[in-house]
Amino acid sequence: MTRKSAMTIRWRAAAVLSAALGMAACASDVPPPTAQLGAASQAVQEAERANALQYAPVALQSARDKLAAADKAMRADERTRARRLAEEARVDAELATVTSQRAVTQQAASAVAKTAIPNSSRSAAAPNAAPVYSGSSGSAPPYSGSSYGTPAPAGSLGTSGGNSWGYSYPEVRQ
């Protein structure tokens, strides 16, 4: 091999190597996580609108801190870290939103339960007593059976087309 051909082979190898390294550098370049940052910011705003500051302050503050850290990492061109922090911020903000919505829903359900069960039908001495039914005896349920699980004796219902618990089917006519 001549000196000229050896030199040409080295130049070709160097060119191929530098092209391969250039391609590898482009392939590993992480795109900026602008979508993740936007989604995290929007999730934090939604949590704030859901009163997460009152019902889930720890999760909301964690989301805010991670979003700020993601912005800082983005400015430092640490894109992988920024993406991870933005996704964590979004998840923390969604947790704060759900926790807040759950607390508000529980408060609403509690208020409905208080208004749906009037205190006048239950005695103050026995708050868990069975409800009082109106009827001939005042204490029997509005069907002929003696308890919920025991059907009434056959022939005691006085209606045709009914079942053993006293329910009469209006669509059955005899």
MODELLER restraints for C-alpha pairs under 7 A, 6 or more apart:
rsr = mdl.restraints
at = mdl.atoms
rsr.add(forms.Gaussian(group=physical.xy_distance, feature=features.Distance(at['CA:30:A'], at['CA:79:A']), mean=6.40, stdev=0.5))
rsr.add(forms.Gaussian(group=physical.xy_distance, feature=features.Distance(at['CA:30:A'], at['CA:80:A']), mean=6.81, stdev=0.5))
rsr.add(forms.Gaussian(group=physical.xy_distance, feature=features.Distance(at['CA:32:A'], at['CA:79:A']), mean=5.81, stdev=0.5))
rsr.add(forms.Gaussian(group=physical.xy_distance, feature=features.Distance(at['CA:33:A'], at['CA:79:A']), mean=6.64, stdev=0.5))
rsr.add(forms.Gaussian(group=physical.xy_distance, feature=features.Distance(at['CA:33:A'], at['CA:82:A']), mean=6.91, stdev=0.5))
rsr.add(forms.Gaussian(group=physical.xy_distance, feature=features.Distance(at['CA:33:A'], at['CA:83:A']), mean=5.28, stdev=0.5))
rsr.add(forms.Gaussian(group=physical.xy_distance, feature=features.Distance(at['CA:36:A'], at['CA:83:A']), mean=6.39, stdev=0.5))
rsr.add(forms.Gaussian(group=physical.xy_distance, feature=features.Distance(at['CA:36:A'], at['CA:86:A']), mean=5.67, stdev=0.5))
rsr.add(forms.Gaussian(group=physical.xy_distance, feature=features.Distance(at['CA:36:A'], at['CA:87:A']), mean=6.20, stdev=0.5))
rsr.add(forms.Gaussian(group=physical.xy_distance, feature=features.Distance(at['CA:37:A'], at['CA:86:A']), mean=5.31, stdev=0.5))
rsr.add(forms.Gaussian(group=physical.xy_distance, feature=features.Distance(at['CA:39:A'], at['CA:90:A']), mean=6.61, stdev=0.5))
rsr.add(forms.Gaussian(group=physical.xy_distance, feature=features.Distance(at['CA:40:A'], at['CA:67:A']), mean=6.86, stdev=0.5))
rsr.add(forms.Gaussian(group=physical.xy_distance, feature=features.Distance(at['CA:40:A'], at['CA:86:A']), mean=5.74, stdev=0.5))
rsr.add(forms.Gaussian(group=physical.xy_distance, feature=features.Distance(at['CA:40:A'], at['CA:87:A']), mean=6.66, stdev=0.5))
rsr.add(forms.Gaussian(group=physical.xy_distance, feature=features.Distance(at['CA:40:A'], at['CA:89:A']), mean=5.71, stdev=0.5))
rsr.add(forms.Gaussian(group=physical.xy_distance, feature=features.Distance(at['CA:40:A'], at['CA:90:A']), mean=4.08, stdev=0.5))
rsr.add(forms.Gaussian(group=physical.xy_distance, feature=features.Distance(at['CA:43:A'], at['CA:90:A']), mean=5.69, stdev=0.5))
rsr.add(forms.Gaussian(group=physical.xy_distance, feature=features.Distance(at['CA:43:A'], at['CA:93:A']), mean=5.48, stdev=0.5))
rsr.add(forms.Gaussian(group=physical.xy_distance, feature=features.Distance(at['CA:43:A'], at['CA:94:A']), mean=6.19, stdev=0.5))
rsr.add(forms.Gaussian(group=physical.xy_distance, feature=features.Distance(at['CA:44:A'], at['CA:63:A']), mean=6.73, stdev=0.5))
rsr.add(forms.Gaussian(group=physical.xy_distance, feature=features.Distance(at['CA:44:A'], at['CA:64:A']), mean=6.96, stdev=0.5))
rsr.add(forms.Gaussian(group=physical.xy_distance, feature=features.Distance(at['CA:44:A'], at['CA:93:A']), mean=5.04, stdev=0.5))
rsr.add(forms.Gaussian(group=physical.xy_distance, feature=features.Distance(at['CA:46:A'], at['CA:97:A']), mean=6.97, stdev=0.5))
rsr.add(forms.Gaussian(group=physical.xy_distance, feature=features.Distance(at['CA:47:A'], at['CA:93:A']), mean=5.85, stdev=0.5))
rsr.add(forms.Gaussian(group=physical.xy_distance, feature=features.Distance(at['CA:47:A'], at['CA:94:A']), mean=6.82, stdev=0.5))
rsr.add(forms.Gaussian(group=physical.xy_distance, feature=features.Distance(at['CA:47:A'], at['CA:96:A']), mean=5.93, stdev=0.5))
rsr.add(forms.Gaussian(group=physical.xy_distance, feature=features.Distance(at['CA:47:A'], at['CA:97:A']), mean=4.44, stdev=0.5))
rsr.add(forms.Gaussian(group=physical.xy_distance, feature=features.Distance(at['CA:50:A'], at['CA:97:A']), mean=5.92, stdev=0.5))
rsr.add(forms.Gaussian(group=physical.xy_distance, feature=features.Distance(at['CA:50:A'], at['CA:100:A']), mean=6.22, stdev=0.5))
rsr.add(forms.Gaussian(group=physical.xy_distance, feature=features.Distance(at['CA:50:A'], at['CA:101:A']), mean=6.64, stdev=0.5))
rsr.add(forms.Gaussian(group=physical.xy_distance, feature=features.Distance(at['CA:51:A'], at['CA:100:A']), mean=6.27, stdev=0.5))
rsr.add(forms.Gaussian(group=physical.xy_distance, feature=features.Distance(at['CA:52:A'], at['CA:60:A']), mean=6.40, stdev=0.5))
rsr.add(forms.Gaussian(group=physical.xy_distance, feature=features.Distance(at['CA:52:A'], at['CA:96:A']), mean=5.58, stdev=0.5))
rsr.add(forms.Gaussian(group=physical.xy_distance, feature=features.Distance(at['CA:52:A'], at['CA:97:A']), mean=5.97, stdev=0.5))
rsr.add(forms.Gaussian(group=physical.xy_distance, feature=features.Distance(at['CA:52:A'], at['CA:100:A']), mean=5.13, stdev=0.5))
rsr.add(forms.Gaussian(group=physical.xy_distance, feature=features.Distance(at['CA:53:A'], at['CA:60:A']), mean=6.63, stdev=0.5))
rsr.add(forms.Gaussian(group=physical.xy_distance, feature=features.Distance(at['CA:55:A'], at['CA:99:A']), mean=6.91, stdev=0.5))
rsr.add(forms.Gaussian(group=physical.xy_distance, feature=features.Distance(at['CA:55:A'], at['CA:100:A']), mean=4.99, stdev=0.5))
rsr.add(forms.Gaussian(group=physical.xy_distance, feature=features.Distance(at['CA:55:A'], at['CA:103:A']), mean=6.73, stdev=0.5))
rsr.add(forms.Gaussian(group=physical.xy_distance, feature=features.Distance(at['CA:56:A'], at['CA:96:A']), mean=5.24, stdev=0.5))
rsr.add(forms.Gaussian(group=physical.xy_distance, feature=features.Distance(at['CA:56:A'], at['CA:99:A']), mean=6.20, stdev=0.5))
rsr.add(forms.Gaussian(group=physical.xy_distance, feature=features.Distance(at['CA:56:A'], at['CA:100:A']), mean=5.98, stdev=0.5))
rsr.add(forms.Gaussian(group=physical.xy_distance, feature=features.Distance(at['CA:59:A'], at['CA:92:A']), mean=5.56, stdev=0.5))
rsr.add(forms.Gaussian(group=physical.xy_distance, feature=features.Distance(at['CA:59:A'], at['CA:93:A']), mean=6.60, stdev=0.5))
rsr.add(forms.Gaussian(group=physical.xy_distance, feature=features.Distance(at['CA:59:A'], at['CA:95:A']), mean=6.72, stdev=0.5))
rsr.add(forms.Gaussian(group=physical.xy_distance, feature=features.Distance(at['CA:59:A'], at['CA:96:A']), mean=5.21, stdev=0.5))
rsr.add(forms.Gaussian(group=physical.xy_distance, feature=features.Distance(at['CA:60:A'], at['CA:92:A']), mean=6.70, stdev=0.5))
rsr.add(forms.Gaussian(group=physical.xy_distance, feature=features.Distance(at['CA:60:A'], at['CA:93:A']), mean=5.68, stdev=0.5))
rsr.add(forms.Gaussian(group=physical.xy_distance, feature=features.Distance(at['CA:60:A'], at['CA:96:A']), mean=5.53, stdev=0.5))
rsr.add(forms.Gaussian(group=physical.xy_distance, feature=features.Distance(at['CA:62:A'], at['CA:92:A']), mean=6.59, stdev=0.5))
rsr.add(forms.Gaussian(group=physical.xy_distance, feature=features.Distance(at['CA:63:A'], at['CA:89:A']), mean=4.20, stdev=0.5))
rsr.add(forms.Gaussian(group=physical.xy_distance, feature=features.Distance(at['CA:63:A'], at['CA:90:A']), mean=6.71, stdev=0.5))
rsr.add(forms.Gaussian(group=physical.xy_distance, feature=features.Distance(at['CA:63:A'], at['CA:92:A']), mean=5.01, stdev=0.5))
rsr.add(forms.Gaussian(group=physical.xy_distance, feature=features.Distance(at['CA:63:A'], at['CA:93:A']), mean=5.28, stdev=0.5))
rsr.add(forms.Gaussian(group=physical.xy_distance, feature=features.Distance(at['CA:64:A'], at['CA:89:A']), mean=6.84, stdev=0.5))
rsr.add(forms.Gaussian(group=physical.xy_distance, feature=features.Distance(at['CA:66:A'], at['CA:85:A']), mean=5.57, stdev=0.5))
rsr.add(forms.Gaussian(group=physical.xy_distance, feature=features.Distance(at['CA:66:A'], at['CA:86:A']), mean=6.68, stdev=0.5))
rsr.add(forms.Gaussian(group=physical.xy_distance, feature=features.Distance(at['CA:66:A'], at['CA:88:A']), mean=6.91, stdev=0.5))
rsr.add(forms.Gaussian(group=physical.xy_distance, feature=features.Distance(at['CA:66:A'], at['CA:89:A']), mean=5.11, stdev=0.5))
rsr.add(forms.Gaussian(group=physical.xy_distance, feature=features.Distance(at['CA:67:A'], at['CA:85:A']), mean=6.63, stdev=0.5))
rsr.add(forms.Gaussian(group=physical.xy_distance, feature=features.Distance(at['CA:67:A'], at['CA:86:A']), mean=5.66, stdev=0.5))
rsr.add(forms.Gaussian(group=physical.xy_distance, feature=features.Distance(at['CA:67:A'], at['CA:89:A']), mean=5.44, stdev=0.5))
rsr.add(forms.Gaussian(group=physical.xy_distance, feature=features.Distance(at['CA:69:A'], at['CA:85:A']), mean=6.89, stdev=0.5))
rsr.add(forms.Gaussian(group=physical.xy_distance, feature=features.Distance(at['CA:70:A'], at['CA:82:A']), mean=4.29, stdev=0.5))
rsr.add(forms.Gaussian(group=physical.xy_distance, feature=features.Distance(at['CA:70:A'], at['CA:85:A']), mean=5.13, stdev=0.5))
rsr.add(forms.Gaussian(group=physical.xy_distance, feature=features.Distance(at['CA:70:A'], at['CA:86:A']), mean=5.54, stdev=0.5))
rsr.add(forms.Gaussian(group=physical.xy_distance, feature=features.Distance(at['CA:71:A'], at['CA:82:A']), mean=6.81, stdev=0.5))
rsr.add(forms.Gaussian(group=physical.xy_distance, feature=features.Distance(at['CA:73:A'], at['CA:79:A']), mean=6.83, stdev=0.5))
rsr.add(forms.Gaussian(group=physical.xy_distance, feature=features.Distance(at['CA:73:A'], at['CA:81:A']), mean=6.48, stdev=0.5))
rsr.add(forms.Gaussian(group=physical.xy_distance, feature=features.Distance(at['CA:73:A'], at['CA:82:A']), mean=5.08, stdev=0.5))
rsr.add(forms.Gaussian(group=physical.xy_distance, feature=features.Distance(at['CA:74:A'], at['CA:82:A']), mean=5.45, stdev=0.5))
rsr.add(forms.Gaussian(group=physical.xy_distance, feature=features.Distance(at['CA:121:A'], at['CA:131:A']), mean=6.66, stdev=0.5))
rsr.add(forms.Gaussian(group=physical.xy_distance, feature=features.Distance(at['CA:121:A'], at['CA:132:A']), mean=6.92, stdev=0.5))
rsr.add(forms.Gaussian(group=physical.xy_distance, feature=features.Distance(at['CA:122:A'], at['CA:129:A']), mean=6.73, stdev=0.5))
rsr.add(forms.Gaussian(group=physical.xy_distance, feature=features.Distance(at['CA:122:A'], at['CA:131:A']), mean=6.67, stdev=0.5))
rsr.add(forms.Gaussian(group=physical.xy_distance, feature=features.Distance(at['CA:132:A'], at['CA:138:A']), mean=6.69, stdev=0.5))
rsr.add(forms.Gaussian(group=physical.xy_distance, feature=features.Distance(at['CA:132:A'], at['CA:139:A']), mean=5.79, stdev=0.5))
rsr.add(forms.Gaussian(group=physical.xy_distance, feature=features.Distance(at['CA:133:A'], at['CA:139:A']), mean=5.75, stdev=0.5))
rsr.add(forms.Gaussian(group=physical.xy_distance, feature=features.Distance(at['CA:133:A'], at['CA:140:A']), mean=6.48, stdev=0.5))
rsr.add(forms.Gaussian(group=physical.xy_distance, feature=features.Distance(at['CA:133:A'], at['CA:141:A']), mean=5.95, stdev=0.5))
rsr.add(forms.Gaussian(group=physical.xy_distance, feature=features.Distance(at['CA:135:A'], at['CA:142:A']), mean=6.95, stdev=0.5))
rsr.add(forms.Gaussian(group=physical.xy_distance, feature=features.Distance(at['CA:143:A'], at['CA:165:A']), mean=6.48, stdev=0.5))
rsr.add(forms.Gaussian(group=physical.xy_distance, feature=features.Distance(at['CA:143:A'], at['CA:166:A']), mean=5.24, stdev=0.5))
rsr.add(forms.Gaussian(group=physical.xy_distance, feature=features.Distance(at['CA:144:A'], at['CA:152:A']), mean=5.71, stdev=0.5))
rsr.add(forms.Gaussian(group=physical.xy_distance, feature=features.Distance(at['CA:144:A'], at['CA:157:A']), mean=6.34, stdev=0.5))
rsr.add(forms.Gaussian(group=physical.xy_distance, feature=features.Distance(at['CA:144:A'], at['CA:165:A']), mean=6.81, stdev=0.5))
rsr.add(forms.Gaussian(group=physical.xy_distance, feature=features.Distance(at['CA:144:A'], at['CA:166:A']), mean=5.88, stdev=0.5))
rsr.add(forms.Gaussian(group=physical.xy_distance, feature=features.Distance(at['CA:145:A'], at['CA:151:A']), mean=5.19, stdev=0.5))
rsr.add(forms.Gaussian(group=physical.xy_distance, feature=features.Distance(at['CA:145:A'], at['CA:152:A']), mean=4.11, stdev=0.5))
rsr.add(forms.Gaussian(group=physical.xy_distance, feature=features.Distance(at['CA:145:A'], at['CA:165:A']), mean=6.14, stdev=0.5))
rsr.add(forms.Gaussian(group=physical.xy_distance, feature=features.Distance(at['CA:146:A'], at['CA:152:A']), mean=6.98, stdev=0.5))
rsr.add(forms.Gaussian(group=physical.xy_distance, feature=features.Distance(at['CA:151:A'], at['CA:164:A']), mean=5.25, stdev=0.5))
rsr.add(forms.Gaussian(group=physical.xy_distance, feature=features.Distance(at['CA:151:A'], at['CA:165:A']), mean=5.13, stdev=0.5))
rsr.add(forms.Gaussian(group=physical.xy_distance, feature=features.Distance(at['CA:152:A'], at['CA:164:A']), mean=5.78, stdev=0.5))
rsr.add(forms.Gaussian(group=physical.xy_distance, feature=features.Distance(at['CA:152:A'], at['CA:165:A']), mean=6.02, stdev=0.5))
rsr.add(forms.Gaussian(group=physical.xy_distance, feature=features.Distance(at['CA:157:A'], at['CA:166:A']), mean=5.98, stdev=0.5))
rsr.add(forms.Gaussian(group=physical.xy_distance, feature=features.Distance(at['CA:161:A'], at['CA:168:A']), mean=6.00, stdev=0.5))
rsr.add(forms.Gaussian(group=physical.xy_distance, feature=features.Distance(at['CA:161:A'], at['CA:169:A']), mean=6.06, stdev=0.5))
rsr.add(forms.Gaussian(group=physical.xy_distance, feature=features.Distance(at['CA:161:A'], at['CA:172:A']), mean=5.70, stdev=0.5))
rsr.add(forms.Gaussian(group=physical.xy_distance, feature=features.Distance(at['CA:162:A'], at['CA:168:A']), mean=3.99, stdev=0.5))
rsr.add(forms.Gaussian(group=physical.xy_distance, feature=features.Distance(at['CA:162:A'], at['CA:169:A']), mean=5.69, stdev=0.5))
